[in-house]
Amino acid sequence: MLMDKEKETMLEIKAALALCTEAQRRRFLLYALEGLSYAEIAGRCRCSKAAIQDSIEAVRKKIKKFF
């Protein structure tokens, strides 16, 4: 069972992800949870590695605002 601080952290992460576009959220989760590389995500999403990097950095910035 999650402790209060862990619950709070999860809520903050979920709130930050809610502020992201669907593409940003999908790309970030593929990277953070599934451990895919930028190249692997780019192949799945049919876009450039630079687009993947931009999306992941945008999500990271939004998450950092909560902490």
Sequence and secondary structure as in RCSB ss.txt:
>XXXX:A:sequence
MLMDKEKETMLEIKAALALCTEAQRRRFLLYALEGLSYAEIAGRCRCSKAAIQDSIEAVRKKIKKFF
>XXXX:A:secstr
   HHHHHHHHHHHHHHHTS HHHHHHHHHHHTT   HHHHHHHHTS HHHHHHHHHHHHHHHHHT 
